[in-house]
């Protein structure tokens, strides 16, 4: 079959690889679409440490075309979205409900072959059947949405909060949509990319600007969310949290990123600094939200490119052009 392969640091190609073979509790999915994510860039740039070469792609959905001998939950022809998370279910973190922090953490498309291919294999437990009205090519959005749902689980946001989001890429826009539905009094967004801010305005952001200095909230925001992973944005965001507020590190920074904190201010103003890592008990909820129309796929997906153009799609994504980019085998 044809697949994208990250062969080595900085090199991605499209080539022929063996067809996947399902184990007893696995299914084979004919991929309808696979989304690109910042994680893919981190793998390409050598900032994560999977074993290369690897078929990337952890955001995907498609049709079940093969099932293992012990699979009864889905049948050939079912349309499914795939949770890429692979946990050991044995370590301390798994046994205390923090599976996303698993000591043996793995993921389809990160540590095992993923969905940037014609076919992908996944445990049946990771497959969520899609209702008939959902376009399978759009359902690659469910995985990033599940990360955003997890972010809001961590925030435990209260009604009437004023929210500031750094970054109006796919994840920032998803956090915007969830903030609107979790009772925010206002949701403001900052980004240096005017085209992306235009999308935020289309989705109903309260205010948008290149910097919070242009926004009228000198007392700060109760919830500040970084969806960029950029050191300058994170540093600025930490300084914009209102008293008794919360800062969520949601964007993926590289390992070398460092910022400064003010311990006295954190103590004196009872500021919470927290993080949210990937998916945790949120994929099925995201699938239901998606089926109920929480996102407009035609707004979120800016480019649908053929799998043959995967290396170019990565370059476009790295350049910050467009919103969610998906490849279609």
VOTOR-207053 format. One record per residue: x, y, z of N, C-alpha, C in turn. Coordinates in pm, whole numbers, plus 50000, padded with zeros to 5 digits. Example, Ala and Ser with C-alpha at 12.3 -4.5 7.8 and 13.67 -1.06 7.14 Angstrom:
2
REC, npx, npy, npz, capx, capy, capz, cpx, cpy, cpz
REC, 51319, 49431, 50780, 51230, 49550, 50780, 51320, 49670, 50780
REC, 51285, 49775, 50708, 51367, 49894, 50714, 51290, 50003, 50787
END
This chain:
329
REC, npx, npy, npz, capx, capy, capz, cpx, cpy, cpz
REC, 50085, 49881, 50000, 50000, 50000, 50000, 50088, 50124, 50000
REC, 50029, 50237, 49968, 50100, 50364, 49967, 50087, 50429, 50105
REC, 50197, 50487, 50152, 50197, 50551, 50283, 50301, 50662, 50287
REC, 50276, 50762, 50372, 50378, 50860, 50404, 50468, 50800, 50510
REC, 50597, 50825, 50499, 50693, 50772, 50595, 50790, 50883, 50634
REC, 50804, 50906, 50765, 50912, 50991, 50812, 51032, 50899, 50828
REC, 51125, 50909, 50734, 51238, 50815, 50729, 51346, 50849, 50830
REC, 51371, 50979, 50845, 51476, 51026, 50934, 51445, 51170, 50968
REC, 51519, 51227, 51060, 51494, 51366, 51099, 51502, 51457, 50977
REC, 51393, 51529, 50952, 51388, 51624, 50841, 51350, 51565, 50707
REC, 51321, 51436, 50701, 51291, 51374, 50571, 51163, 51292, 50578
REC, 51065, 51332, 50496, 50940, 51259, 50481, 50920, 51226, 50333
REC, 50875, 51104, 50305, 50853, 51060, 50168, 50721, 50985, 50161
REC, 50673, 50964, 50041, 50558, 50878, 50017, 50608, 50758, 49939
REC, 50579, 50640, 49990, 50636, 50519, 49931, 50542, 50402, 49951
REC, 50581, 50286, 49901, 50505, 50163, 49921, 50555, 50091, 50046
REC, 50460, 50047, 50130, 50491, 49969, 50250, 50399, 49849, 50253
REC, 50430, 49747, 50333, 50342, 49630, 50339, 50204, 49665, 50394
REC, 50101, 49595, 50344, 49967, 49612, 50398, 49965, 49569, 50544
REC, 49887, 49638, 50628, 49881, 49599, 50769, 49802, 49470, 50789
REC, 49840, 49395, 50890, 49772, 49270, 50924, 49712, 49283, 51064
REC, 49582, 49261, 51081, 49522, 49278, 51213, 49551, 49161, 51306
REC, 49570, 49192, 51435, 49574, 49089, 51537, 49432, 49047, 51571
REC, 49416, 48954, 51666, 49282, 48903, 51699, 49182, 49011, 51739
REC, 49229, 49116, 51809, 49138, 49221, 51855, 49160, 49353, 51781
REC, 49212, 49345, 51659, 49239, 49463, 51578, 49143, 49472, 51460
REC, 49137, 49592, 51403, 49066, 49613, 51278, 49159, 49682, 51180
REC, 49132, 49664, 51052, 49202, 49739, 50947, 49106, 49845, 50895
REC, 49153, 49967, 50893, 49073, 50081, 50849, 49127, 50132, 50716
REC, 49038, 50143, 50617, 49073, 50213, 50494, 49056, 50362, 50521
REC, 49166, 50433, 50523, 49167, 50571, 50571, 49094, 50663, 50472
REC, 48998, 50740, 50524, 48927, 50839, 50443, 48999, 50972, 50444
REC, 49058, 51008, 50557, 49134, 51132, 50569, 49219, 51126, 50695
REC, 49333, 51193, 50690, 49425, 51197, 50804, 49472, 51340, 50823
REC, 49454, 51393, 50943, 49493, 51529, 50970, 49640, 51542, 51007
REC, 49697, 51660, 50977, 49833, 51692, 51019, 49827, 51771, 51149
REC, 49928, 51752, 51232, 49928, 51810, 51366, 50069, 51855, 51400
REC, 50080, 51944, 51499, 50212, 51986, 51544, 50299, 51871, 51589
REC, 50237, 51765, 51640, 50315, 51647, 51680, 50391, 51590, 51561
REC, 50328, 51590, 51442, 50396, 51539, 51323, 50521, 51620, 51293
REC, 50512, 51752, 51311, 50630, 51835, 51289, 50738, 51806, 51393
REC, 50697, 51786, 51517, 50795, 51755, 51621, 50868, 51625, 51589
REC, 50793, 51526, 51539, 50857, 51399, 51500, 50954, 51423, 51386
REC, 50910, 51498, 51284, 50995, 51527, 51170, 51122, 51599, 51212
REC, 51110, 51688, 51310, 51223, 51769, 51351, 51310, 51701, 51458
REC, 51272, 51580, 51498, 51351, 51506, 51595, 51331, 51550, 51738
REC, 51222, 51623, 51766, 51198, 51673, 51901, 51121, 51573, 51986
REC, 51055, 51478, 51923, 51004, 51362, 51993, 51099, 51248, 51960
REC, 51084, 51138, 52030, 51183, 51032, 52011, 51120, 50898, 51974
REC, 51036, 50894, 51871, 50990, 50764, 51826, 51100, 50693, 51749
REC, 51082, 50568, 51726, 51178, 50494, 51645, 51145, 50519, 51498
REC, 51242, 50572, 51425, 51224, 50598, 51283, 51283, 50484, 51202
REC, 51224, 50457, 51084, 51115, 50528, 51018, 50979, 50496, 51081
REC, 50883, 50588, 51060, 50748, 50570, 51113, 50647, 50624, 51012
REC, 50536, 50554, 50998, 50421, 50608, 50923, 50346, 50699, 51020
REC, 50343, 50828, 50998, 50278, 50919, 51093, 50127, 50919, 51074
REC, 50062, 51007, 51148, 49918, 51024, 51133, 49840, 50966, 51249
REC, 49806, 51051, 51348, 49728, 51005, 51462, 49587, 51065, 51463
REC, 49553, 51141, 51359, 49419, 51197, 51347, 49356, 51139, 51220
REC, 49278, 51031, 51235, 49224, 50973, 51112, 49093, 50899, 51138
REC, 49023, 50878, 51029, 48896, 50805, 51030, 48882, 50735, 50896
REC, 48796, 50635, 50892, 48778, 50563, 50767, 48680, 50448, 50781
REC, 48687, 50355, 50687, 48594, 50242, 50680, 48665, 50113, 50722
REC, 48595, 50035, 50804, 48649, 49906, 50845, 48648, 49810, 50727
REC, 48767, 49761, 50689, 48777, 49669, 50574, 48839, 49535, 50614
REC, 48875, 49522, 50741, 48930, 49396, 50790, 48913, 49388, 50939
REC, 48885, 49268, 50991, 48868, 49252, 51135, 48943, 49128, 51181
REC, 48993, 49134, 51305, 49059, 49020, 51366, 48959, 48914, 51406
REC, 49011, 48798, 51441, 48926, 48680, 51468, 48837, 48696, 51590
REC, 48871, 48788, 51682, 48794, 48805, 51804, 48714, 48935, 51807
REC, 48701, 49001, 51693, 48632, 49130, 51687, 48483, 49108, 51660
REC, 48399, 49161, 51749, 48253, 49155, 51730, 48189, 49293, 51739
REC, 48264, 49392, 51787, 48205, 49524, 51814, 48179, 49605, 51687
REC, 48258, 49583, 51583, 48238, 49652, 51456, 48237, 49548, 51345
REC, 48183, 49589, 51229, 48174, 49497, 51116, 48230, 49564, 50992
REC, 48258, 49484, 50893, 48305, 49538, 50765, 48205, 49640, 50714
REC, 48258, 49752, 50668, 48173, 49859, 50616, 48140, 49967, 50716
REC, 48162, 49943, 50845, 48136, 50047, 50945, 48234, 50163, 50925
REC, 48183, 50283, 50947, 48267, 50403, 50942, 48310, 50434, 51086
REC, 48439, 50452, 51106, 48491, 50471, 51242, 48592, 50584, 51246
REC, 48601, 50648, 51362, 48712, 50737, 51395, 48798, 50663, 51497
REC, 48927, 50690, 51496, 49021, 50610, 51574, 49092, 50696, 51679
REC, 49075, 50656, 51805, 49152, 50715, 51914, 49293, 50655, 51907
REC, 49395, 50737, 51890, 49530, 50681, 51870, 49599, 50636, 51998
REC, 49542, 50663, 52113, 49610, 50640, 52240, 49628, 50491, 52269
REC, 49748, 50453, 52308, 49780, 50314, 52343, 49840, 50312, 52483
REC, 49770, 50252, 52578, 49813, 50252, 52717, 49845, 50110, 52763
REC, 49928, 50100, 52867, 49962, 49967, 52920, 49857, 49915, 53016
REC, 49781, 50005, 53081, 49676, 49970, 53178, 49733, 49900, 53301
REC, 49864, 49904, 53320, 49927, 49834, 53431, 50008, 49925, 53524
REC, 50062, 50034, 53471, 50149, 50118, 53552, 50067, 50199, 53653
REC, 50137, 50265, 53742, 50071, 50343, 53847, 49975, 50447, 53788
REC, 50018, 50514, 53682, 49936, 50622, 53626, 49810, 50567, 53561
REC, 49822, 50459, 53488, 49703, 50396, 53431, 49608, 50351, 53541
REC, 49663, 50293, 53646, 49579, 50236, 53752, 49518, 50343, 53840
REC, 49565, 50467, 53829, 49504, 50576, 53903, 49426, 50671, 53813
REC, 49398, 50626, 53690, 49312, 50704, 53601, 49382, 50808, 53518
REC, 49515, 50811, 53520, 49591, 50909, 53442, 49658, 50838, 53323
REC, 49579, 50770, 53243, 49634, 50689, 53135, 49718, 50769, 53038
REC, 49684, 50897, 53018, 49762, 50978, 52924, 49905, 51003, 52973
REC, 49931, 50972, 53098, 50067, 50984, 53153, 50132, 50848, 53170
REC, 50079, 50749, 53102, 50126, 50610, 53110, 50278, 50602, 53098
REC, 50339, 50523, 53184, 50484, 50507, 53180, 50531, 50439, 53052
REC, 50440, 50368, 52986, 50474, 50303, 52858, 50391, 50365, 52745
REC, 50366, 50494, 52757, 50277, 50564, 52663, 50320, 50539, 52519
REC, 50222, 50512, 52436, 50245, 50494, 52293, 50122, 50545, 52220
REC, 50134, 50561, 52089, 50020, 50611, 52012, 50034, 50571, 51866
REC, 49920, 50538, 51806, 49916, 50511, 51663, 49958, 50639, 51590
REC, 50051, 50625, 51499, 50098, 50741, 51425, 50212, 50815, 51491
REC, 50250, 50771, 51611, 50363, 50831, 51682, 50469, 50725, 51712
REC, 50426, 50616, 51773, 50519, 50506, 51803, 50491, 50381, 51722
REC, 50371, 50373, 51662, 50338, 50264, 51570, 50278, 50325, 51444
REC, 50272, 50248, 51337, 50227, 50300, 51208, 50089, 50362, 51218
REC, 50073, 50479, 51156, 49950, 50555, 51168, 49869, 50567, 51041
REC, 49788, 50674, 51036, 49685, 50688, 50935, 49722, 50768, 50812
REC, 49848, 50810, 50798, 49890, 50878, 50675, 49925, 50772, 50571
REC, 49824, 50694, 50537, 49841, 50577, 50452, 49706, 50535, 50396
REC, 49708, 50444, 50302, 49581, 50392, 50249, 49506, 50310, 50353
REC, 49583, 50236, 50436, 49521, 50151, 50538, 49598, 50167, 50669
REC, 49526, 50149, 50779, 49588, 50152, 50911, 49523, 50047, 50999
REC, 49601, 49995, 51092, 49548, 49896, 51186, 49535, 49961, 51322
REC, 49427, 49923, 51396, 49401, 49980, 51528, 49328, 49878, 51614
REC, 49348, 49882, 51745, 49267, 49797, 51832, 49120, 49834, 51820
REC, 49033, 49734, 51822, 48890, 49763, 51810, 48844, 49853, 51924
REC, 48908, 49843, 52041, 48871, 49927, 52155, 48893, 50074, 52127
REC, 48977, 50106, 52029, 49007, 50245, 51997, 48918, 50302, 51887
REC, 48826, 50221, 51836, 48743, 50263, 51724, 48605, 50306, 51771
REC, 48562, 50422, 51727, 48430, 50474, 51761, 48348, 50481, 51633
REC, 48236, 50410, 51631, 48151, 50410, 51512, 48087, 50548, 51492
REC, 48080, 50589, 51368, 48025, 50720, 51334, 47881, 50707, 51288
REC, 47794, 50800, 51327, 47658, 50799, 51274, 47657, 50830, 51125
REC, 47550, 50791, 51058, 47545, 50801, 50912, 47558, 50943, 50860
REC, 47513, 51041, 50938, 47514, 51179, 50886, 47652, 51244, 50891
REC, 47749, 51181, 50958, 47884, 51239, 50967, 47966, 51196, 50846
REC, 48025, 51294, 50777, 48114, 51262, 50666, 48246, 51209, 50721
REC, 48282, 51090, 50679, 48401, 51027, 50735, 48526, 51109, 50706
REC, 48533, 51175, 50594, 48650, 51258, 50562, 48665, 51375, 50658
REC, 48555, 51414, 50724, 48561, 51524, 50822, 48601, 51475, 50960
REC, 48584, 51345, 50986, 48596, 51292, 51122, 48740, 51286, 51172
REC, 48837, 51320, 51087, 48975, 51334, 51137, 48983, 51447, 51240
REC, 48883, 51534, 51244, 48881, 51642, 51342, 48849, 51595, 51483
REC, 48799, 51473, 51498, 48756, 51427, 51630, 48874, 51414, 51725
REC, 48988, 51365, 51677, 49103, 51348, 51768, 49151, 51482, 51825
REC, 49176, 51586, 51743, 49215, 51713, 51806, 49105, 51769, 51895
REC, 48979, 51749, 51856, 48870, 51795, 51943, 48874, 51724, 52078
REC, 48910, 51596, 52078, 48917, 51523, 52205, 49028, 51579, 52294
REC, 49135, 51630, 52234, 49239, 51696, 52313, 49187, 51825, 52374
REC, 49106, 51898, 52298, 49047, 52022, 52350, 48948, 51992, 52462
REC, 48869, 51885, 52447, 48778, 51845, 52554, 48856, 51813, 52680
REC, 48967, 51742, 52666, 49051, 51713, 52782, 49102, 51843, 52845
REC, 49138, 51941, 52762, 49182, 52070, 52815, 49077, 52135, 52903
REC, 48952, 52127, 52859, 48845, 52187, 52940, 48813, 52105, 53063
REC, 48838, 51975, 53059, 48829, 51895, 53181, 48928, 51946, 53286
REC, 49050, 51976, 53242, 49152, 52025, 53333, 49115, 52163, 53388
REC, 49062, 52249, 53302, 49029, 52385, 53344, 48918, 52389, 53448
REC, 48823, 52297, 53439, 48707, 52300, 53529, 48651, 52442, 53535
REC, 48631, 52500, 53417, 48595, 52641, 53409, 48457, 52667, 53468
REC, 48442, 52786, 53524, 48314, 52823, 53584, 48238, 52916, 53490
REC, 48108, 52924, 53510, 48024, 53011, 53427, 48066, 53156, 53444
REC, 48060, 53231, 53334, 48086, 53373, 53340, 48232, 53413, 53339
REC, 48321, 53320, 53307, 48464, 53354, 53305, 48500, 53432, 53179
REC, 48600, 53519, 53191, 48657, 53588, 53076, 48782, 53511, 53033
REC, 48786, 53474, 52906, 48887, 53381, 52854, 48975, 53451, 52751
REC, 49105, 53427, 52760, 49199, 53477, 52660, 49273, 53357, 52602
REC, 49273, 53345, 52469, 49339, 53234, 52400, 49450, 53289, 52312
REC, 49569, 53233, 52328, 49682, 53267, 52241, 49688, 53165, 52128
REC, 49675, 53213, 52005, 49686, 53126, 51888, 49551, 53089, 51830
REC, 49529, 53125, 51704, 49401, 53096, 51638, 49420, 52992, 51528
REC, 49511, 52897, 51552, 49518, 52779, 51467, 49405, 52684, 51502
REC, 49413, 52563, 51454, 49306, 52466, 51475, 49273, 52450, 51623
REC, 49374, 52430, 51708, 49347, 52402, 51848, 49294, 52524, 51921
REC, 49347, 52640, 51891, 49294, 52761, 51953, 49149, 52784, 51915
REC, 49116, 52758, 51788, 48977, 52775, 51744, 48885, 52673, 51809
REC, 48935, 52551, 51829, 48853, 52451, 51899, 48829, 52493, 52043
REC, 48932, 52546, 52108, 48914, 52594, 52245, 48813, 52710, 52248
REC, 48815, 52793, 52145, 48715, 52900, 52133, 48575, 52843, 52128
REC, 48554, 52742, 52044, 48420, 52685, 52031, 48374, 52621, 52161
REC, 48464, 52556, 52233, 48426, 52495, 52360, 48402, 52602, 52467
REC, 48482, 52708, 52466, 48462, 52815, 52564, 48323, 52878, 52547
REC, 48282, 52897, 52423, 48149, 52954, 52397, 48039, 52866, 52454
REC, 48065, 52734, 52457, 47961, 52639, 52500, 47972, 52602, 52647
REC, 48073, 52654, 52715, 48086, 52625, 52857, 48063, 52750, 52941
REC, 47990, 52844, 52885, 47941, 52957, 52964, 48038, 53071, 52984
REC, 48135, 53089, 52895, 48227, 53202, 52907, 48152, 53334, 52888
REC, 48187, 53434, 52969, 48129, 53566, 52951, 48187, 53634, 52827
REC, 48315, 53608, 52800, 48378, 53659, 52679, 48494, 53568, 52645
REC, 48527, 53563, 52516, 48643, 53487, 52469, 48721, 53577, 52375
REC, 48840, 53616, 52416, 48927, 53700, 52335, 49041, 53614, 52279
REC, 49095, 53655, 52166, 49199, 53575, 52102, 49307, 53666, 52045
REC, 49432, 53624, 52060, 49544, 53700, 52003, 49625, 53609, 51911
REC, 49674, 53667, 51803, 49755, 53593, 51706, 49823, 53696, 51618
REC, 49943, 53664, 51572, 50015, 53752, 51481, 49974, 53730, 51336
REC, 49894, 53626, 51311, 49852, 53591, 51176, 49713, 53649, 51149
REC, 49701, 53756, 51070, 49571, 53819, 51048, 49469, 53726, 50984
REC, 49513, 53640, 50893, 49418, 53549, 50826, 49354, 53455, 50926
REC, 49432, 53405, 51021, 49376, 53315, 51121, 49282, 53389, 51215
REC, 49316, 53512, 51249, 49225, 53591, 51333, 49093, 53616, 51263
REC, 49096, 53627, 51132, 48972, 53646, 51056, 48880, 53526, 51075
REC, 48936, 53406, 51080, 48855, 53287, 51105, 48795, 53293, 51246
REC, 48874, 53338, 51344, 48823, 53350, 51480, 48706, 53446, 51486
REC, 48714, 53555, 51411, 48602, 53650, 51408, 48480, 53587, 51342
REC, 48503, 53506, 51240, 48393, 53437, 51174, 48322, 53342, 51270
REC, 48397, 53285, 51363, 48340, 53191, 51459, 48281, 53260, 51582
REC, 48293, 53392, 51589, 48225, 53464, 51696, 48309, 53495, 51817
REC, 48440, 53515, 51799, 48524, 53557, 51910, 48477, 53694, 51959
REC, 48490, 53720, 52090, 48445, 53848, 52145, 48531, 53963, 52096
REC, 48663, 53943, 52096, 48757, 54044, 52048, 48883, 53973, 52003
REC, 48954, 54034, 51911, 49078, 53974, 51859, 49178, 54083, 51830
REC, 49306, 54046, 51843, 49412, 54145, 51823, 49545, 54073, 51808
REC, 49647, 54150, 51770, 49781, 54094, 51759, 49846, 54079, 51896
REC, 49800, 54157, 51994, 49855, 54152, 52129, 49745, 54188, 52228
REC, 49749, 54134, 52350, 49648, 54170, 52449, 49649, 54317, 52487
REC, 49759, 54388, 52460, 49762, 54531, 52490, 49655, 54606, 52413
REC, 49608, 54548, 52301, 49505, 54612, 52221, 49365, 54582, 52274
REC, 49356, 54496, 52373, 49227, 54457, 52428, 49204, 54528, 52562
REC, 49079, 54557, 52590, 49047, 54638, 52708, 49015, 54550, 52828
REC, 49119, 54493, 52888, 49098, 54416, 53010, 49223, 54428, 53098
REC, 49243, 54546, 53156, 49365, 54569, 53235, 49376, 54479, 53358
REC, 49263, 54430, 53408, 49266, 54344, 53526, 49302, 54200, 53492
REC, 49312, 54168, 53364, 49347, 54034, 53320, 49226, 53946, 53295
REC, 49254, 53820, 53267, 49150, 53723, 53232, 49151, 53609, 53333
REC, 49032, 53558, 53367, 49025, 53447, 53463, 49086, 53318, 53407
REC, 49070, 53297, 53276, 49127, 53180, 53211, 49214, 53225, 53095
REC, 49341, 53187, 53098, 49434, 53217, 52989, 49484, 53085, 52934
REC, 49470, 53067, 52803, 49505, 52940, 52739, 49610, 52967, 52633
REC, 49725, 52900, 52645, 49823, 52906, 52537, 49801, 52788, 52444
REC, 49773, 52818, 52317, 49757, 52714, 52215, 49864, 52726, 52109
REC, 49979, 52786, 52146, 50087, 52808, 52049, 50212, 52726, 52078
REC, 50247, 52706, 52205, 50374, 52645, 52240, 50491, 52740, 52222
REC, 50464, 52867, 52192, 50567, 52967, 52167, 50609, 53034, 52297
REC, 50739, 53043, 52322, 50788, 53094, 52450, 50739, 53236, 52478
REC, 50743, 53323, 52377, 50702, 53462, 52399, 50553, 53470, 52434
REC, 50471, 53390, 52366, 50328, 53390, 52396, 50302, 53336, 52536
REC, 50373, 53228, 52573, 50354, 53170, 52706, 50394, 53270, 52814
REC, 50509, 53334, 52796, 50555, 53431, 52895, 50454, 53544, 52910
REC, 50405, 53595, 52799, 50308, 53704, 52804, 50179, 53657, 52872
REC, 50135, 53537, 52835, 50010, 53486, 52890, 50014, 53469, 53041
REC, 50128, 53425, 53094, 50141, 53409, 53239, 50120, 53542, 53311
REC, 50154, 53650, 53244, 50140, 53783, 53305, 50001, 53842, 53287
REC, 49913, 53772, 53214, 49779, 53826, 53186, 49671, 53760, 53272
REC, 49710, 53665, 53358, 49612, 53593, 53438, 49563, 53684, 53551
REC, 49430, 53694, 53565, 49372, 53774, 53673, 49390, 53705, 53807
REC, 49368, 53777, 53913, 49373, 53718, 54047, 49278, 53599, 54054
REC, 49323, 53492, 54118, 49246, 53368, 54134, 49219, 53300, 54000
REC, 49295, 53339, 53896, 49274, 53283, 53764, 49361, 53161, 53737
REC, 49346, 53108, 53616, 49416, 52986, 53577, 49482, 53005, 53442
REC, 49606, 52957, 53430, 49678, 52953, 53303, 49689, 52807, 53261
REC, 49645, 52776, 53139, 49653, 52640, 53086, 49757, 52634, 52976
REC, 49860, 52551, 52994, 49955, 52524, 52887, 49898, 52413, 52801
REC, 49844, 52451, 52686, 49776, 52358, 52598, 49856, 52332, 52471
REC, 49926, 52434, 52422, 50012, 52418, 52304, 50135, 52337, 52339
REC, 50189, 52267, 52238, 50306, 52182, 52258, 50433, 52263, 52231
REC, 50507, 52290, 52337, 50636, 52358, 52322, 50746, 52255, 52300
REC, 50856, 52298, 52240, 50967, 52204, 52228, 51038, 52191, 52363
REC, 51121, 52089, 52374, 51182, 52057, 52503, 51264, 52173, 52560
REC, 51321, 52255, 52474, 51413, 52359, 52520, 51344, 52487, 52565
REC, 51213, 52498, 52545, 51142, 52622, 52578, 51145, 52647, 52729
REC, 51180, 52771, 52767, 51183, 52812, 52907, 51115, 52947, 52924
REC, 51043, 52963, 53034, 50983, 53092, 53069, 51009, 53117, 53217
REC, 50985, 53240, 53262, 51003, 53275, 53401, 50867, 53287, 53470
REC, 50860, 53249, 53597, 50739, 53268, 53675, 50773, 53355, 53796
REC, 50670, 53415, 53852, 50682, 53501, 53970, 50619, 53427, 54087
REC, 50696, 53352, 54165, 50637, 53271, 54272, 50554, 53350, 54371
REC, 50598, 53473, 54406, 50521, 53551, 54502, 50383, 53586, 54447
REC, 50380, 53625, 54320, 50250, 53659, 54259, 50160, 53536, 54254
REC, 50215, 53421, 54220, 50134, 53298, 54216, 50075, 53272, 54354
REC, 50156, 53289, 54458, 50108, 53269, 54595, 50007, 53375, 54633
REC, 50045, 53502, 54615, 49966, 53613, 54666, 49833, 53629, 54595
REC, 49829, 53595, 54466, 49706, 53612, 54388, 49635, 53480, 54361
REC, 49684, 53374, 54422, 49624, 53241, 54410, 49601, 53203, 54263
REC, 49708, 53211, 54186, 49704, 53177, 54044, 49738, 53030, 54025
REC, 49664, 52965, 53940, 49687, 52824, 53908, 49754, 52814, 53772
REC, 49861, 52736, 53763, 49927, 52706, 53636, 49917, 52556, 53615
REC, 49859, 52515, 53503, 49836, 52373, 53480, 49859, 52338, 53334
REC, 49856, 52210, 53304, 49878, 52164, 53168, 49777, 52058, 53130
REC, 49767, 52032, 53001, 49677, 51929, 52949, 49751, 51854, 52840
REC, 49764, 51722, 52856, 49842, 51642, 52762, 49753, 51542, 52690
REC, 49727, 51570, 52563, 49662, 51475, 52472, 49521, 51439, 52517
REC, 49487, 51312, 52503, 49350, 51263, 52521, 49341, 51186, 52652
REC, 49232, 51206, 52726, 49206, 51124, 52843, 49055, 51116, 52865
REC, 49000, 50997, 52841, 48856, 50974, 52862, 48772, 51082, 52793
REC, 48818, 51127, 52677, 48750, 51238, 52610, 48717, 51210, 52465
REC, 48764, 51098, 52410, 48747, 51075, 52267, 48600, 51051, 52232
REC, 48533, 50966, 52310, 48392, 50938, 52280, 48307, 51063, 52295
REC, 48335, 51144, 52397, 48260, 51270, 52414, 48284, 51364, 52297
REC, 48409, 51369, 52250, 48440, 51453, 52135, 48365, 51404, 52011
REC, 48357, 51273, 51994, 48285, 51218, 51880, 48138, 51257, 51885
REC, 48080, 51254, 52005, 47939, 51293, 52017, 47920, 51442, 51991
REC, 48010, 51524, 52046, 48002, 51667, 52021, 48015, 51696, 51872
REC, 48108, 51626, 51807, 48128, 51647, 51664, 48003, 51608, 51586
REC, 47944, 51494, 51620, 47822, 51449, 51552, 47707, 51547, 51573
REC, 47711, 51619, 51685, 47605, 51715, 51715, 47636, 51855, 51663
REC, 47746, 51870, 51588, 47771, 51994, 51518, 47848, 52100, 51594
REC, 47929, 52061, 51693, 48003, 52161, 51769, 48106, 52233, 51681
REC, 48153, 52167, 51575, 48246, 52228, 51480, 48187, 52227, 51340
REC, 48221, 52326, 51262, 48187, 52328, 51120, 48310, 52282, 51042
REC, 48310, 52159, 50990, 48430, 52109, 50921, 48474, 52195, 50806
REC, 48379, 52260, 50738, 48416, 52342, 50623, 48489, 52468, 50664
REC, 48475, 52509, 50789, 48553, 52620, 50842, 48688, 52572, 50891
REC, 48688, 52460, 50961, 48812, 52414, 51025, 48910, 52352, 50926
REC, 48861, 52278, 50828, 48951, 52214, 50732, 48972, 52310, 50614
REC, 49092, 52361, 50603, 49121, 52457, 50495, 49175, 52390, 50370
REC, 49240, 52274, 50386, 49305, 52209, 50273, 49285, 52058, 50281
REC, 49246, 51998, 50170, 49236, 51853, 50157, 49328, 51814, 50042
REC, 49443, 51759, 50077, 49546, 51730, 49978, 49560, 51580, 49959
REC, 49599, 51537, 49840, 49622, 51394, 49819, 49741, 51345, 49901
REC, 49737, 51218, 49938, 49845, 51159, 50017, 49981, 51178, 49951
REC, 49984, 51174, 49818, 50111, 51192, 49746, 50179, 51323, 49782
REC, 50102, 51422, 49830, 50158, 51552, 49862, 50188, 51569, 50011
REC, 50202, 51457, 50082, 50224, 51466, 50227, 50346, 51552, 50263
REC, 50462, 51535, 50199, 50576, 51622, 50235, 50546, 51770, 50214
REC, 50476, 51803, 50104, 50440, 51942, 50081, 50337, 51991, 50183
REC, 50247, 51901, 50224, 50149, 51938, 50326, 50218, 51973, 50458
REC, 50321, 51896, 50493, 50399, 51927, 50613, 50465, 52064, 50602
REC, 50519, 52094, 50486, 50583, 52224, 50466, 50481, 52337, 50480
REC, 50362, 52317, 50422, 50258, 52419, 50433, 50216, 52437, 50577
REC, 50201, 52326, 50648, 50162, 52334, 50788, 50268, 52408, 50869
REC, 50394, 52376, 50846, 50503, 52440, 50920, 50508, 52590, 50893
REC, 50465, 52630, 50774, 50465, 52772, 50737, 50346, 52848, 50794
REC, 50254, 52775, 50857, 50137, 52840, 50916, 50034, 52885, 50815
REC, 50032, 52819, 50700, 49937, 52857, 50596, 49813, 52767, 50606
REC, 49697, 52828, 50622, 49574, 52752, 50634, 49542, 52718, 50778
REC, 49440, 52633, 50794, 49400, 52589, 50928, 49432, 52440, 50938
REC, 49332, 52356, 50953, 49358, 52212, 50956, 49381, 52162, 50813
REC, 49493, 52094, 50795, 49526, 52033, 50667, 49507, 51883, 50682
REC, 49432, 51822, 50592, 49418, 51677, 50591, 49468, 51622, 50459
REC, 49520, 51499, 50465, 49558, 51430, 50342, 49457, 51318, 50318
REC, 49428, 51298, 50192, 49326, 51201, 50152, 49392, 51093, 50065
REC, 49400, 50969, 50114, 49463, 50864, 50035, 49388, 50839, 49903
END
